[in-house]
Amino acid sequence: MGFRGRRDFDGPRQMYKVTCSDCGKETEVPFKPTEGRPVYCRDCFQKHRKY
């Protein structure tokens, strides 16, 4: 039950503008994208999610 990492609750979360690797739609994600790795919009992410 450990909490790892640190989460600041003092302001809005940093968002990064990206283009979805699947559909090409512009979207924002709450993490800095890693070069060479795909980034998906919310809809495409659901399609790629492993259950």
mmCIF file as gemmi writes it, N, C-alpha and C atoms, coordinates in Angstrom:
data_model
loop_
_atom_site.group_PDB
_atom_site.id
_atom_site.type_symbol
_atom_site.label_atom_id
_atom_site.label_alt_id
_atom_site.label_comp_id
_atom_site.label_asym_id
_atom_site.label_entity_id
_atom_site.label_seq_id
_atom_site.pdbx_PDB_ins_code
_atom_site.Cartn_x
_atom_site.Cartn_y
_atom_site.Cartn_z
_atom_site.occupancy
_atom_site.B_iso_or_equiv
_atom_site.pdbx_formal_charge
_atom_site.auth_seq_id
_atom_site.auth_asym_id
_atom_site.pdbx_PDB_model_num
ATOM 1 N N . MET Axp A 1 ? 0.812 -1.197 0 1 0 ? 1 A 1
ATOM 2 C CA . MET Axp A 1 ? 0 0 0 1 0 ? 1 A 1
ATOM 3 C C . MET Axp A 1 ? 0.846 1.247 0 1 0 ? 1 A 1
ATOM 4 N N . GLY Axp A 2 ? 2.007 1.222 -0.581 1 0 ? 2 A 1
ATOM 5 C CA . GLY Axp A 2 ? 2.887 2.381 -0.546 1 0 ? 2 A 1
ATOM 6 C C . GLY Axp A 2 ? 2.586 3.39 -1.632 1 0 ? 2 A 1
ATOM 7 N N . PHE Axp A 3 ? 2.723 4.638 -1.297 1 0 ? 3 A 1
ATOM 8 C CA . PHE Axp A 3 ? 2.579 5.713 -2.265 1 0 ? 3 A 1
ATOM 9 C C . PHE Axp A 3 ? 3.962 6.06 -2.754 1 0 ? 3 A 1
ATOM 10 N N . ARG Axp A 4 ? 4.178 5.93 -4.034 1 0 ? 4 A 1
ATOM 11 C CA . ARG Axp A 4 ? 5.493 6.232 -4.593 1 0 ? 4 A 1
ATOM 12 C C . ARG Axp A 4 ? 5.441 7.541 -5.351 1 0 ? 4 A 1
ATOM 13 N N . GLY Axp A 5 ? 6.509 8.263 -5.267 1 0 ? 5 A 1
ATOM 14 C CA . GLY Axp A 5 ? 6.578 9.521 -5.997 1 0 ? 5 A 1
ATOM 15 C C . GLY Axp A 5 ? 5.979 10.664 -5.211 1 0 ? 5 A 1
ATOM 16 N N . ARG Axp A 6 ? 5.975 11.806 -5.831 1 0 ? 6 A 1
ATOM 17 C CA . ARG Axp A 6 ? 5.489 13.009 -5.18 1 0 ? 6 A 1
ATOM 18 C C . ARG Axp A 6 ? 4.496 13.672 -6.111 1 0 ? 6 A 1
ATOM 19 N N . ARG Axp A 7 ? 3.398 14.082 -5.589 1 0 ? 7 A 1
ATOM 20 C CA . ARG Axp A 7 ? 2.37 14.75 -6.39 1 0 ? 7 A 1
ATOM 21 C C . ARG Axp A 7 ? 2.09 16.107 -5.767 1 0 ? 7 A 1
ATOM 22 N N . ASP Axp A 8 ? 2.292 17.161 -6.524 1 0 ? 8 A 1
ATOM 23 C CA . ASP Axp A 8 ? 2.006 18.506 -6.033 1 0 ? 8 A 1
ATOM 24 C C . ASP Axp A 8 ? 0.545 18.831 -6.286 1 0 ? 8 A 1
ATOM 25 N N . PHE Axp A 9 ? -0.115 19.303 -5.25 1 0 ? 9 A 1
ATOM 26 C CA . PHE Axp A 9 ? -1.521 19.662 -5.372 1 0 ? 9 A 1
ATOM 27 C C . PHE Axp A 9 ? -1.697 21.178 -5.354 1 0 ? 9 A 1
ATOM 28 N N . ASP Axp A 10 ? -0.618 21.902 -5.625 1 0 ? 10 A 1
ATOM 29 C CA . ASP Axp A 10 ? -0.644 23.354 -5.519 1 0 ? 10 A 1
ATOM 30 C C . ASP Axp A 10 ? -1.087 24.073 -6.778 1 0 ? 10 A 1
ATOM 31 N N . GLY Axp A 11 ? -1.357 23.382 -7.832 1 0 ? 11 A 1
ATOM 32 C CA . GLY Axp A 11 ? -1.749 24.086 -9.045 1 0 ? 11 A 1
ATOM 33 C C . GLY Axp A 11 ? -2.126 23.136 -10.139 1 0 ? 11 A 1
ATOM 34 N N . PRO Axp A 12 ? -2.396 23.69 -11.306 1 0 ? 12 A 1
ATOM 35 C CA . PRO Axp A 12 ? -2.782 22.828 -12.422 1 0 ? 12 A 1
ATOM 36 C C . PRO Axp A 12 ? -1.639 21.941 -12.87 1 0 ? 12 A 1
ATOM 37 N N . ARG Axp A 13 ? -1.997 20.805 -13.368 1 0 ? 13 A 1
ATOM 38 C CA . ARG Axp A 13 ? -1.018 19.832 -13.847 1 0 ? 13 A 1
ATOM 39 C C . ARG Axp A 13 ? -0.405 20.318 -15.159 1 0 ? 13 A 1
ATOM 40 N N . GLN Axp A 14 ? 0.882 20.098 -15.33 1 0 ? 14 A 1
ATOM 41 C CA . GLN Axp A 14 ? 1.564 20.459 -16.576 1 0 ? 14 A 1
ATOM 42 C C . GLN Axp A 14 ? 1.046 19.563 -17.69 1 0 ? 14 A 1
ATOM 43 N N . MET Axp A 15 ? 0.562 20.156 -18.754 1 0 ? 15 A 1
ATOM 44 C CA . MET Axp A 15 ? 0.051 19.391 -19.886 1 0 ? 15 A 1
ATOM 45 C C . MET Axp A 15 ? 0.928 19.666 -21.101 1 0 ? 15 A 1
ATOM 46 N N . TYR Axp A 16 ? 1.091 18.666 -21.955 1 0 ? 16 A 1
ATOM 47 C CA . TYR Axp A 16 ? 1.936 18.764 -23.146 1 0 ? 16 A 1
ATOM 48 C C . TYR Axp A 16 ? 1.081 18.517 -24.374 1 0 ? 16 A 1
ATOM 49 N N . LYS Axp A 17 ? 1.168 19.418 -25.358 1 0 ? 17 A 1
ATOM 50 C CA . LYS Axp A 17 ? 0.434 19.248 -26.61 1 0 ? 17 A 1
ATOM 51 C C . LYS Axp A 17 ? 1.146 18.222 -27.481 1 0 ? 17 A 1
ATOM 52 N N . VAL Axp A 18 ? 0.38 17.257 -27.975 1 0 ? 18 A 1
ATOM 53 C CA . VAL Axp A 18 ? 0.93 16.199 -28.821 1 0 ? 18 A 1
ATOM 54 C C . VAL Axp A 18 ? -0.05 15.899 -29.957 1 0 ? 18 A 1
ATOM 55 N N . THR Axp A 19 ? 0.426 15.16 -30.934 1 0 ? 19 A 1
ATOM 56 C CA . THR Axp A 19 ? -0.416 14.662 -32.011 1 0 ? 19 A 1
ATOM 57 C C . THR Axp A 19 ? -0.528 13.155 -31.843 1 0 ? 19 A 1
ATOM 58 N N . CYS Axp A 20 ? -1.74 12.649 -31.848 1 0 ? 20 A 1
ATOM 59 C CA . CYS Axp A 20 ? -1.978 11.219 -31.666 1 0 ? 20 A 1
ATOM 60 C C . CYS Axp A 20 ? -1.258 10.429 -32.76 1 0 ? 20 A 1
ATOM 61 N N . SER Axp A 21 ? -0.569 9.386 -32.348 1 0 ? 21 A 1
ATOM 62 C CA . SER Axp A 21 ? 0.191 8.547 -33.281 1 0 ? 21 A 1
ATOM 63 C C . SER Axp A 21 ? -0.717 7.716 -34.182 1 0 ? 21 A 1
ATOM 64 N N . ASP Axp A 22 ? -1.985 7.545 -33.799 1 0 ? 22 A 1
ATOM 65 C CA . ASP Axp A 22 ? -2.911 6.749 -34.602 1 0 ? 22 A 1
ATOM 66 C C . ASP Axp A 22 ? -3.74 7.61 -35.551 1 0 ? 22 A 1
ATOM 67 N N . CYS Axp A 23 ? -4.528 8.519 -34.983 1 0 ? 23 A 1
ATOM 68 C CA . CYS Axp A 23 ? -5.501 9.251 -35.793 1 0 ? 23 A 1
ATOM 69 C C . CYS Axp A 23 ? -5.027 10.638 -36.217 1 0 ? 23 A 1
ATOM 70 N N . GLY Axp A 24 ? -3.946 11.133 -35.629 1 0 ? 24 A 1
ATOM 71 C CA . GLY Axp A 24 ? -3.408 12.434 -36.006 1 0 ? 24 A 1
ATOM 72 C C . GLY Axp A 24 ? -4.083 13.613 -35.327 1 0 ? 24 A 1
ATOM 73 N N . LYS Axp A 25 ? -5.009 13.345 -34.424 1 0 ? 25 A 1
ATOM 74 C CA . LYS Axp A 25 ? -5.72 14.403 -33.722 1 0 ? 25 A 1
ATOM 75 C C . LYS Axp A 25 ? -4.801 15.063 -32.697 1 0 ? 25 A 1
ATOM 76 N N . GLU Axp A 26 ? -4.899 16.409 -32.569 1 0 ? 26 A 1
ATOM 77 C CA . GLU Axp A 26 ? -4.119 17.102 -31.55 1 0 ? 26 A 1
ATOM 78 C C . GLU Axp A 26 ? -4.794 16.895 -30.206 1 0 ? 26 A 1
ATOM 79 N N . THR Axp A 27 ? -3.993 16.634 -29.19 1 0 ? 27 A 1
ATOM 80 C CA . THR Axp A 27 ? -4.512 16.405 -27.852 1 0 ? 27 A 1
ATOM 81 C C . THR Axp A 27 ? -3.462 16.851 -26.843 1 0 ? 27 A 1
ATOM 82 N N . GLU Axp A 28 ? -3.77 16.724 -25.567 1 0 ? 28 A 1
ATOM 83 C CA . GLU Axp A 28 ? -2.819 17.054 -24.511 1 0 ? 28 A 1
ATOM 84 C C . GLU Axp A 28 ? -2.68 15.862 -23.586 1 0 ? 28 A 1
ATOM 85 N N . VAL Axp A 29 ? -1.473 15.666 -23.085 1 0 ? 29 A 1
ATOM 86 C CA . VAL Axp A 29 ? -1.21 14.578 -22.146 1 0 ? 29 A 1
ATOM 87 C C . VAL Axp A 29 ? -0.523 15.144 -20.908 1 0 ? 29 A 1
ATOM 88 N N . PRO Axp A 30 ? -0.699 14.511 -19.743 1 0 ? 30 A 1
ATOM 89 C CA . PRO Axp A 30 ? -0.132 15.024 -18.492 1 0 ? 30 A 1
ATOM 90 C C . PRO Axp A 30 ? 1.289 14.534 -18.217 1 0 ? 30 A 1
ATOM 91 N N . PHE Axp A 31 ? 2.027 14.183 -19.259 1 0 ? 31 A 1
ATOM 92 C CA . PHE Axp A 31 ? 3.408 13.725 -19.094 1 0 ? 31 A 1
ATOM 93 C C . PHE Axp A 31 ? 4.218 14.197 -20.28 1 0 ? 31 A 1
ATOM 94 N N . LYS Axp A 32 ? 5.518 14.303 -20.095 1 0 ? 32 A 1
ATOM 95 C CA . LYS Axp A 32 ? 6.389 14.703 -21.195 1 0 ? 32 A 1
ATOM 96 C C . LYS Axp A 32 ? 6.618 13.482 -22.079 1 0 ? 32 A 1
ATOM 97 N N . PRO Axp A 33 ? 6.218 13.557 -23.335 1 0 ? 33 A 1
ATOM 98 C CA . PRO Axp A 33 ? 6.366 12.406 -24.232 1 0 ? 33 A 1
ATOM 99 C C . PRO Axp A 33 ? 7.841 12.033 -24.434 1 0 ? 33 A 1
ATOM 100 N N . THR Axp A 34 ? 8.091 10.75 -24.547 1 0 ? 34 A 1
ATOM 101 C CA . THR Axp A 34 ? 9.425 10.236 -24.799 1 0 ? 34 A 1
ATOM 102 C C . THR Axp A 34 ? 9.604 10.077 -26.306 1 0 ? 34 A 1
ATOM 103 N N . GLU Axp A 35 ? 10.675 10.637 -26.83 1 0 ? 35 A 1
ATOM 104 C CA . GLU Axp A 35 ? 10.929 10.553 -28.264 1 0 ? 35 A 1
ATOM 105 C C . GLU Axp A 35 ? 11.029 9.095 -28.696 1 0 ? 35 A 1
ATOM 106 N N . GLY Axp A 36 ? 10.375 8.779 -29.81 1 0 ? 36 A 1
ATOM 107 C CA . GLY Axp A 36 ? 10.418 7.425 -30.337 1 0 ? 36 A 1
ATOM 108 C C . GLY Axp A 36 ? 9.31 6.523 -29.836 1 0 ? 36 A 1
ATOM 109 N N . ARG Axp A 37 ? 8.524 7.001 -28.865 1 0 ? 37 A 1
ATOM 110 C CA . ARG Axp A 37 ? 7.41 6.196 -28.346 1 0 ? 37 A 1
ATOM 111 C C . ARG Axp A 37 ? 6.096 6.817 -28.78 1 0 ? 37 A 1
ATOM 112 N N . PRO Axp A 38 ? 5.119 5.995 -29.154 1 0 ? 38 A 1
ATOM 113 C CA . PRO Axp A 38 ? 3.839 6.549 -29.604 1 0 ? 38 A 1
ATOM 114 C C . PRO Axp A 38 ? 3.065 7.194 -28.462 1 0 ? 38 A 1
ATOM 115 N N . VAL Axp A 39 ? 2.27 8.206 -28.81 1 0 ? 39 A 1
ATOM 116 C CA . VAL Axp A 39 ? 1.387 8.877 -27.861 1 0 ? 39 A 1
ATOM 117 C C . VAL Axp A 39 ? 0.001 8.878 -28.488 1 0 ? 39 A 1
ATOM 118 N N . TYR Axp A 40 ? -1.014 8.53 -27.706 1 0 ? 40 A 1
ATOM 119 C CA . TYR Axp A 40 ? -2.36 8.393 -28.227 1 0 ? 40 A 1
ATOM 120 C C . TYR Axp A 40 ? -3.333 9.352 -27.563 1 0 ? 40 A 1
ATOM 121 N N . CYS Axp A 41 ? -4.366 9.743 -28.311 1 0 ? 41 A 1
ATOM 122 C CA . CYS Axp A 41 ? -5.454 10.515 -27.735 1 0 ? 41 A 1
ATOM 123 C C . CYS Axp A 41 ? -6.269 9.554 -26.85 1 0 ? 41 A 1
ATOM 124 N N . ARG Axp A 42 ? -7.225 10.086 -26.147 1 0 ? 42 A 1
ATOM 125 C CA . ARG Axp A 42 ? -8.021 9.272 -25.214 1 0 ? 42 A 1
ATOM 126 C C . ARG Axp A 42 ? -8.71 8.11 -25.929 1 0 ? 42 A 1
ATOM 127 N N . ASP Axp A 43 ? -9.312 8.381 -27.091 1 0 ? 43 A 1
ATOM 128 C CA . ASP Axp A 43 ? -10.034 7.329 -27.821 1 0 ? 43 A 1
ATOM 129 C C . ASP Axp A 43 ? -9.095 6.227 -28.301 1 0 ? 43 A 1
ATOM 130 N N . CYS Axp A 44 ? -7.977 6.608 -28.915 1 0 ? 44 A 1
ATOM 131 C CA . CYS Axp A 44 ? -7.034 5.611 -29.43 1 0 ? 44 A 1
ATOM 132 C C . CYS Axp A 44 ? -6.33 4.864 -28.304 1 0 ? 44 A 1
ATOM 133 N N . PHE Axp A 45 ? -6.12 5.534 -27.182 1 0 ? 45 A 1
ATOM 134 C CA . PHE Axp A 45 ? -5.49 4.875 -26.037 1 0 ? 45 A 1
ATOM 135 C C . PHE Axp A 45 ? -6.351 3.698 -25.579 1 0 ? 45 A 1
ATOM 136 N N . GLN Axp A 46 ? -7.665 3.897 -25.572 1 0 ? 46 A 1
ATOM 137 C CA . GLN Axp A 46 ? -8.561 2.808 -25.161 1 0 ? 46 A 1
ATOM 138 C C . GLN Axp A 46 ? -8.431 1.608 -26.092 1 0 ? 46 A 1
ATOM 139 N N . LYS Axp A 47 ? -8.209 1.857 -27.378 1 0 ? 47 A 1
ATOM 140 C CA . LYS Axp A 47 ? -8.061 0.759 -28.348 1 0 ? 47 A 1
ATOM 141 C C . LYS Axp A 47 ? -6.755 -0.005 -28.133 1 0 ? 47 A 1
ATOM 142 N N . HIS Axp A 48 ? -5.723 0.675 -27.658 1 0 ? 48 A 1
ATOM 143 C CA . HIS Axp A 48 ? -4.401 0.059 -27.496 1 0 ? 48 A 1
ATOM 144 C C . HIS Axp A 48 ? -4.157 -0.501 -26.102 1 0 ? 48 A 1
ATOM 145 N N . ARG Axp A 49 ? -5.048 -0.236 -25.197 1 0 ? 49 A 1
ATOM 146 C CA . ARG Axp A 49 ? -4.877 -0.672 -23.815 1 0 ? 49 A 1
ATOM 147 C C . ARG Axp A 49 ? -4.88 -2.191 -23.72 1 0 ? 49 A 1
ATOM 148 N N . LYS Axp A 50 ? -4.007 -2.709 -22.902 1 0 ? 50 A 1
ATOM 149 C CA . LYS Axp A 50 ? -3.968 -4.152 -22.67 1 0 ? 50 A 1
ATOM 150 C C . LYS Axp A 50 ? -4.762 -4.446 -21.411 1 0 ? 50 A 1
ATOM 151 N N . TYR Axp A 51 ? -5.708 -5.35 -21.522 1 0 ? 51 A 1
ATOM 152 C CA . TYR Axp A 51 ? -6.581 -5.651 -20.371 1 0 ? 51 A 1
ATOM 153 C C . TYR Axp A 51 ? -6.038 -6.734 -19.534 1 0 ? 51 A 1
